[in-house]
Amino acid sequence: MLINKSGSVILVVLCTLTAVMIVCTKQWFRLSMLIETIALREDSEKKVRLTEALLNHGIVLCQDNYSHILDELETQKEIIGSIYPWPPIDMGYKGLYTGMIIITKEDKHLILKALITNNNTTMYTISCTITQQKDQCVIGSWHRE
């Protein structure tokens, strides 16, 4: 009689351990997917913030040199500036990207486009319009592409 009871105890233990392993495996899979999603979100957010910083850099350049840029755009279709590495290493980041600022003219306002690239692949792009009213530059609209 003891042999039958010990066999059923072993069977119950094995079934319980199997159920616990299945639950733990599912939870591990969900946790690993959550960690991967968080890493992708962080990478995407970093690209957005770096591109916004580059666009802000371009806005300051346009505000300081608005009339000179308009004069240059009379003879050229666009002005392209490139910053490598972006962000600059002295800001505490590794310079992973190349930042590009493209300025074009449409009617009476400037279109400023900031993009970051890596190995000639565009990672993220943001553009805005800048108009001058009296002595101030006004940012008209932002577009994420």
NORKA-V230453 format. One record per residue. D_LAST is the distance of its C-alpha to the last C-alpha in Angstrom with 1 decimal. Layout:
{{D_LAST} {D_LAST}}
//
This chain:
{{75.3} {73.5} {71.8} {70.2} {68.9} {67.4} {65.6} {64.1} {63.0} {61.3} {59.6} {58.3} {57.0} {55.2} {53.7} {52.6} {51.1} {49.3} {47.8} {46.8} {45.2} {43.2} {41.9} {41.2} {39.3} {37.1} {36.4} {35.7} {33.2} {31.4} {31.4} {30.0} {27.1} {26.5} {26.6} {24.1} {21.7} {22.2} {21.6} {18.3} {17.2} {18.5} {16.6} {13.2} {14.3} {15.5} {12.4} {10.7} {13.9} {14.4} {11.1} {12.2} {15.7} {14.7} {13.1} {16.4} {18.4} {17.0} {17.8} {21.3} {21.8} {21.0} {23.2} {26.0} {25.9} {24.7} {27.6} {27.8} {24.1} {24.9} {28.0} {26.3} {23.7} {26.8} {27.7} {24.4} {21.3} {19.0} {19.7} {18.2} {19.1} {18.9} {20.0} {21.5} {21.8} {19.0} {19.9} {23.4} {26.1} {28.2} {25.7} {27.0} {24.2} {24.4} {22.4} {20.2} {17.4} {17.2} {15.3} {14.5} {14.4} {14.2} {16.0} {16.7} {18.9} {18.7} {22.0} {23.0} {19.8} {17.7} {13.9} {13.0} {10.1} {10.3} {9.5} {11.8} {13.5} {16.4} {18.8} {16.8} {14.0} {10.5} {10.1} {7.1} {5.3} {6.0} {7.9} {11.0} {14.2} {17.6} {20.9} {24.4} {26.9} {30.3} {30.1} {26.8} {23.2} {21.1} {17.4} {16.5} {13.0} {9.9} {6.4} {3.7} {0.0}}
//
